[in-house]
Amino acid sequence: MSDLTLGLVGIPLVLVLIFLRIPIGVAMFGVGIAGTWLVTGSFNPVMGQFKNLTYSTFASYSLSVVPLFLLMGQFATLGGLSAGLFNAAAAWLGHKKGGVAMAAIGASAGFGAICGSSLATAATMGQVALPELKKYGYSGALATGTVAAGGTLGILIPPSIILVIFAVLTEQNIAKLFMGAFVPGILAAIGYVIVIAIYVRVRPDAGGVRERMPYGQRFRELAKTWPVLAIFTVVIGGIYAGIFTPTEAAAIGAAGTFIIALSARSLDRKAIIQACLATATSTGMIFLIVLGAAALNSFLALSQVPQVMAAWVGDQGFNPWLVMILVLIFYLVMGCVMDSLSMILLTVPIIYPMMMVLDFGLTPDEFGIWFGIIVLIVVEVGLITPPVGMNLFIIHSMSPGTRLSETYRGVLPFVASDIVRTAILVAFPPITLWLVWMLY
Amino acid sequence: MFRDESVLGRMTIGLARGLAVLGGVALMVIVAMVVASVVGRALIWLGLRPITGDYELVSVGMGFAVFAFMPWVHLERGHALVSLVTDSFGVRANGWLLVVSDLLMLALSSFLAWRLYYGMMDKFAYRETTLLLRFPLGWAYALGLVGAVALVLVAAYVFGRSISFAIAGEAEPKRAGAEI
């Protein structure tokens, strides 16, 4: 077999192993080292490579931002910031039709600004918002759908763990990617609020209203959320201004949320241990996939598959926009069965160079930001679509009175809003890029 | 023997859990060190200064922490996988699939630890150090090796555990897993 054939066989083989429930990182790793062995005709290159590759991956300075952001999210959860955010949002929106659900979206967006993970956002907002939504008579479908969809804001609004990985993988500027994600993140929140507004008009029995709050109290509730704003400003502002590296920003953010959790008196020994263990599981999961992807990619690079595929796509004269739509549909479908990070690490090394040769009228830098953010949105849809939407499961487990089928039904309008937003962002790249242009 | 309630099980859980918490503590130390260094850099005009070699310290600490997390993730079944197809397979088939995947994890972890050991010996032999602090890289690798060796031990236990469940024809109790 030629090297190219080996590479082309390798990818489906990884997928077969993954569908046989082999952990995704292990499947990529196994195919990667076996492939390198076959291509080079000797096991020595792999043996030499892994004397250092594991350590240099795990101890990489640029990836060290990932565990630190995870730790920051853990402390933010312990600090009870989600309750403050929800109270503030509800003070402003609660008296409107569907307002309590809108408040849950607003609070999720706020929490997303200090937490880079989707599931953590959904879980902590679920604890705060689900009882309130129930109290004001929201149907199980709308309540669980809202909180599950709101969770995806956690990863879209910067900081975002997946964007960090995407940036490292495609050698892009993390700060620019974060800025690019900002407007689409706000648009997502607005889209979800519109969904709720329509939902409660079509089904007036789906939710009630809170009494209107005087403005004085609204501002007092809003003022209480200042730590969130302060941390967000320091972390994202500091990265943007180049005052510190993303790793330093994440460490400062973690220290900030640690202090908040400490002053909320929720940091006993047990809570700290829990925060460590939760950070450990997410970090370990991520780094195994990253290591597997490193092994797989060095095999693919040896086999020339990415270069040949990119050249082939360039020669065919395809319509770039058609290719983009097909790629996004592929991500949407795969996202329904696979987690977002694995998807990105598995596919980006092949798909990204392929897309780079197509002309969308953008510079390579602009294209990278635009493409990365749209892919992130599309794979995140997988978190709230059956059959394996993790956000749906976690919210469902927190809401015993609601059947899973109701949750599925309740989240569908939010998925529709995601798809509409993706179409808009694809059609108009400047929406994503204008903030980057403004700031740089 | 290969059950979580047994002596071996509790020892393995204790090892993985203890290392994960130690890794978490290392992260917190990194946080404190970085904050101190950034403050020092910001207040240079007051006569303070950043910590020398702060990037290197982050790297060394992170290397220890990430390796130390690995045994716990595997024990808790935290690794990302796709169970869509296999959910329709039934308890027995899934039990043996798990045995296969745990064997692969045992092989992978042994390979990683074995290569890391030789990597460490190289670093010691060539007396490689970090750039600013002159910290011997061999010792940095050795810190990583702690977690890597623990992962082999845990992977051996988990492999035994899944065989014992597969033979009994029972499904393993569900664990929380991880996702971001």
Interface residues (C-beta under 8 A of the other chain):
Chain A: I18 F19 L20 R21 I22 P23 I24 G25 V26 F29 G30 M47 F50 K51 N52 T54 Y55 F58 A59 S60 Y61 L63 S64 P67 L68 L70 L71 G116 S117 S118 L119 A120 I155 I161 I162 F244 T247 E248 A251 I252 A254 A255 F258 I272 I273 A275 C276 L277 T279 A280 T281 S282 T283 G284 M285 I286 F287 L288 I289 V337 M338 D339 S340 L341 S342 P387 V388 M390
Chain B: R17 A20 V21 G23 G24 V25 L27 M28 I30 V31 A32 V34 V35 S37 V38 Y55 V58 S59 V60 M62 G63 A65 V66 F67 A68 F69 M70 W72 V73 H74 E76 G78 H79 A80 L81 V82 S83 L84 V85 T86 N94 L97 L98 V100 S101 L104 M105 L108 F111 L112 R115 L116 Y118 G119 D122 A140 Y141 G144 A148 A176 G177 A178 E179 I180
